[in-house]
Amino acid sequence: MNKILITGGAGFIGSHVVEFFFNKFKNSKIIVVDKLTYSGKKIFLRHILKSKRIKFIKSDIVNIKNYENDLKNLDCAINVAAESHVDNSFKSSIIFTKTNVLGSHIFFQNCLNNNVKKIVHISTDEVYGEILKGSSSENQMFDPSNPYSGTKAAAEMIIGSYLRYIDKKKILIIRSNNIYGTRQYPEKLIPVTITKLLKNQKIPVHGSGSYKRSYLSVKDFSEALYLLIKKNYWGVFNVGTNKSYKNLDVIKEICGILNKDPNKFIKFIKDRPFNDKRYFLNLNKISKTGWKAKRNFFKDLPEIVDWYKKNNKIF
Ligand SMILES: NC(=O)c1ccc[n+]([C@@H]2O[C@H](COP(=O)([O-])OP(=O)(O)OC[C@H]3O[C@@H](n4cnc5c(N)ncnc54)[C@H](O)[C@@H]3O)[C@@H](O)[C@H]2O)c1
């Protein structure tokens, strides 16, 4: 790999992916395109930004003129940029369509126009909607249940359609379950719980807190992405873990790490208009590549809590 472009590379997942690829592809040039919305911070890339191998472009992915030239002679382009928070999508959904659908389409089409060798789109298990029993395999129909997952599904409907008439091997789509790690904006369950507890504030919990989610380490996610790209896999892959946790169990675990009594800090709030009870990915296809998640969610939590203690001021 000589030249890779990553959108959303200043966000939670994107910054870890940029760092991971920077260390793995030792001679590659990496171009980051990021709008720097509330969740994207250049400081996440501070250890590598000075390198001549990194180029940072502050731009909306919709504004193709700002980075069109950088799509030339690319070995790989990865679209990680997105509006990513479900709650925000209930309040102002149009920006979700602009970035997640129009932005992804503009990005994808221009990658094709410039003959990018591999185009990777990061999607989510939420496109499947809730699944109360069994598991979602890659050929399951989409059934999104909120504006965020609706826009992610819409982008995939467009990008997936190209699989029928261009060289399929150019396209890789990854649907992941919840991802955990440092640098996540305090709006999602884990960083909200940690940052509220650090300020001795109550933790808002949707509904009864019994919804179940699976969690994959952002390091395991980066490894999966690296392997799939390096070995030239194409098409759609579910990536994740199958162990699931109730939201309340995650909160109680973090309370334990910070020596707080959960009964004193949990505040039940009105549920979302609709909240998927359960997602469950079928991981047979990714398992056949030899990839498997290595990290343990609860064992990793103390390190993440520690990071927020030290970096709380960033947000
Ligand atoms: N976090 C998860 O648990 C999870 C799970 C599955 C899939 N995903 C997917 O992974 C991707 C990244 O999620 P995240 O959690 O890192 O989100 P994030 O909100 O932390 O980061 C998003 C990044 O994209 C940038 N961005 C937003 N709009 C942009 C635009 N129009 N142009 C350029 N840059 C823009 C932001 O500045 C930010 O740096 C998303 O596509 C999301 O759907 C996330």
The ligand as an ORCA input file, in Angstrom:
! r2SCAN-3c Opt
* xyz 0 1
  N     -19.150      3.788     17.359
  C     -19.719      2.631     17.117
  O     -20.023      1.863     18.057
  C     -20.007      2.184     15.708
  C     -20.508      0.898     15.486
  C     -20.731      0.458     14.171
  C     -20.475      1.324     13.101
  N     -19.998      2.576     13.351
  C     -19.723      3.437     12.186
  O     -18.365      3.832     12.270
  C     -18.185      5.125     11.713
  C     -17.445      6.028     12.678
  O     -18.173      6.134     13.884
  P     -17.556      6.854     15.159
  O     -18.186      6.229     16.339
  O     -16.080      6.911     15.062
  O     -18.160      8.313     14.968
  P     -17.612      9.715     15.491
  O     -18.820     10.563     15.566
  O     -16.761      9.558     16.692
  O     -16.657     10.209     14.313
  C     -17.139     10.676     13.095
  C     -16.042     11.477     12.416
  O     -16.519     11.880     11.131
  C     -16.308     13.275     10.972
  N     -17.362     13.784     10.098
  C     -18.676     13.885     10.378
  N     -19.335     14.393      9.316
  C     -18.402     14.605      8.361
  C     -18.447     15.100      7.037
  N     -19.601     15.496      6.493
  N     -17.315     15.183      6.320
  C     -16.132     14.804      6.868
  N     -16.015     14.343      8.107
  C     -17.146     14.232      8.852
  C     -16.354     13.857     12.369
  O     -15.685     15.111     12.441
  C     -15.667     12.762     13.163
  O     -14.272     12.939     13.138
  C     -19.583      5.610     11.340
  O     -19.775      5.386      9.960
  C     -20.520      4.736     12.147
  O     -21.737      4.570     11.484
  C     -19.761      3.029     14.616
*
